[in-house]
């Protein structure tokens, strides 16, 4: 891992709720992924790929109607997406899985395939409201703190293919309930106390606790292609099932063919996929984490 050790990764994530690793992609990898993302985004904008994040909706479920524009492309490893093999390689690579194992302190035998999506330039100005991914804003202080104290059992990341300063976080907010000021703030408050913008260069990856208090602000005039993924750990499958399965990954994951990856990535991919399928079997109807 360039310039940062496993203990430093864990210390930064525990303290701040996020940690950035610079330049994890080679120029060749960056070029290939940009081209694949451009092709996938074009399909989505033309209404030829049904798995999208549509404007102005922040949370799933989304429709397939592109008339108001999109801000994301879902299910990059779906076997019907033309570049799924390249996306799968970028998901299961040691450049991503290595830091995940360091953060979770586990081996390949405990990892679960979760989500892999693409966040793109919206068709018009678009902002996300302040939120925690798996904790509704309506919970009490007591419930909020109780859920924040649960082990994460997953790692979530943004990997930028272009300059990206869309992610805004309140460092340390993953360890505490919201303050009175945060609870009473406008959902789109532009200057939350202590907030920072996470600035990323092409090829940088940031891992972050998905229950840190955060939001996104997207400029339609600035190109954006940021790979957005998560990997889980078997100990936390019950905690993660709703956050993962609400996106509909269970409807297609059993049809994935990872043979083109070759070993050892093929073996890693197949075993992680099987654990996701098992999580789906055990979970039933999970509903949605948020409503909007």
N, C-alpha and C positions, 0 to 999 in steps of 0.2 A: 504494500500500500504506500503510495508516494508520500513521503514526509510525515507520516503519522502512524504511531504504533497502536496495537490493540488496546492496551491500557489507556492510552490517550483518547482513543475513540470512545471507549466506555465512560471515561471521566467527563468528557465534554458533553456527551449525550445526557448523562445523569444530571450534570450541573445546569446546562442551558436548555436542554430539550431538543437540541439539534447539533449536528457536527458536519462540517464540509470537508470533502477530500478533493483536492484540485487535480485536474488533468488526468482522469482515469482512462480516457480514450486516446488511441493513437490518431494521427491525422487521417489515415486510411479508414479506420473504423468510423470516425466522425463523418467523413464524406459519404460512406456507404449508408449510414443510418439517416443522414439528412435526406439522401435521395429516396430511401424507402419511406420515410415519414412524409415527404412531399407527395409521393404517389398515393399513399394511404389517405392523406388529407384531401387530395383532389377527389378521390372516390367518395369520401364522406360528404364533401361540399356539394357534389353533384347528385347526391341522394342514392348513390350506388353501394353504400355500405351502411347497413341499418343500425349498427351499434355506435351511437354517438352521444355526446353531451350537448344538448340543445339549449340555446339561449331563450329566455333568461333564467332557466332553472338551475339551481345550485346542486341539488341532491337527487339521487335516483328515486323513482324510475323516470327515465327520459323517453320521449317518443322518437319516431323515425322521421318526423317532419323537419326538413331543413330550411323552411321558408323564412324563419326568423334568425337563421345562422347557427353556427356551432362554436363550441370552445374546447371540444375534446373528441378523440377517437378512441373507442373502447375495444377491448379484447384483441390486442395485437398478436396473440399467439393462436387465434382462431384459425383452424385449417383452411377456411375459405378466403382468408385475406392473403393476397398474392405474396407478400413479403414476410409471412409468418415465420419461416425458418430463420431468417436473419434476426428477427425480433426475439425469437426463442433463444438463439445463441447469445444475444446481448443480455438476456435475463438470467440464464444459467451460468454465465461465465464466472470464472474465479474473481474477476475484477469487481463484481457485485456480490457474489456469494461469499467471497473471502471476508469482507467487512461484516456481512450479515452474521456469519458464524462467530466472528470476534465479538460483535455486539450482544448476541444471544448466548454466547459461551456454550456452544453446542457443535455437534458434527453433522455431516450430511444425513446421517440416519435419523435425525429429528426434524428435518426441514420439511415444510409443506408449501407446495406451489399455491400462490394466492392470485394477485391481480397484476395486470400489466396493461397500462393505458398510455395515451399520448395527449398532452395538454398543448393546445395550439392557439394561435392568434385568433381572437374572436372577430366576428364580422362587424361589430360595433362596440362602443365602450361597455365594459362589463366589470363588475366587482362582486366578490363574494363577501358575505357578511362575516363578522367575527363568529368563530365556532370552534368546537372540539369535534373531531370526526365521529366519535362513538358515544358522546355524552350530550344529550339535548340541553339547550339553554334553559329549559323550564325546571330542571332538577333543583332541589334544595342544596344549600351549602354542605350539609351533612352527607347527602348522597353523592354529590360531586366529588368531595374529598375521598369518600369511600371507594369510588370507582377509579379515581386517579391513583390510589394506593395499590390497586391490583397490578400484578406484573404485566408488562406489555405483551410478552410472548410473541412478538413479531418485530420486524424491521421494515420501515417504509422509507422510500427515497424519491427524490427528483434528480434526474440526470439531464442537464441542459445541453442541447445541441447548438444553441445560439445564446448570446448574452441574455440573461434572465434576471430580472429584479422584481418578479411578480409576487413572491412569497413574503408576507409580512408576519412576524411572530413577536410574542411577548416572552423573552427569555425567562426560564424558570417557572413559567405559569403551568407547566405540566405537573408540578409538585404541590400545588395549592389550589384551594377554591378561589373563585373570582372575588376580587375586592368589590366593595359597594359601588365604586366608580365604574368598574368594568361591567357589573350587572346592569347599571342604570344607563350606560352609554348607548348612543345610537348604534344599531347593528352595523352601520357602515362608517363608524367613527374614524376619521382620517388621521387622528393623532392620539391614539391610545397611549397612556403613560408607559414609558419604557419600551415601546415597540421599536423594532429594527427591521430594515429591509435586508433580506438574505440575497446578496449579490453574487451571481454565478457567471463564470466565463464558460465558453464552449468546452465541453468535456468534463466540467466539474460535476460532482454528485454531492447532494446534501441528504443525509439521513436525519429523520426527525421523528419525535414522538407524535403520533397522530392525534393525541389529546392535548398537545400544547395549544394555547389560545392563539389562533392564527386566522388569516384571511388572504385573499388574493385580489390583486388589482391588475387588469389586463388592458393593454393599449392596442387597439386594432391597427395602428400604423406601424407597429414594431413586430417583426417576424418572431414567432415563438414556436419552438418544437422542443418540448421537455418530456422525456420518458418518465412515467410516474408508476412506480411499482411497489409491491410489498411481498414479503416472504414470511411465513409463520413458523411456529415451533409446535411440535406435537403436544407439549404440556398445556398449551393454551387453546386447543381447538374449540372448546366450548365457548370461550370468551370471544374468539375471533369469528365464529361462524356467521353471525348476522352481518358484521361489517364486510365480510368477503362475499357471501352468497347472495346478498341483496343486489349485487351487480349482474347476476344471471350467468356467471361463469359455469355453473353446474350443468347448464343445458347443452354444452358442447365439448367440455374438457375431455370426456371419455373417447372422443374421436380424434384426438391429437396423435400424430405420428412423429416421434422425435428421432427416427433413424438417421435422417440427414445430418444430425449434429455429430454423429460418431461418438465413440467412447473417449473419455469418461463422461462427457456431457449428456450423452443419450441415457446412460444409466441413472445419472443424477436426476434428469428430467422425468423419466418414467416413474421413479420411486416417489419423487415429490408430487407428481400428478396423482398417483394412487392414494396418497395420504389425503389429498384434497377430495377425491371421490369418496373416500371413507368418511371424511368429515361431513360431506353432504348427506350421505346415507343416515348418519346419526343425528342430523339436525332438524329435519322436517322443514316446515314453513317458518322462516326466520323473520319475516316482515322487513321494516326499514328503520334505520337508526334515526332519521330526521324526516320531517314533513316540510314541504315548501310549495 
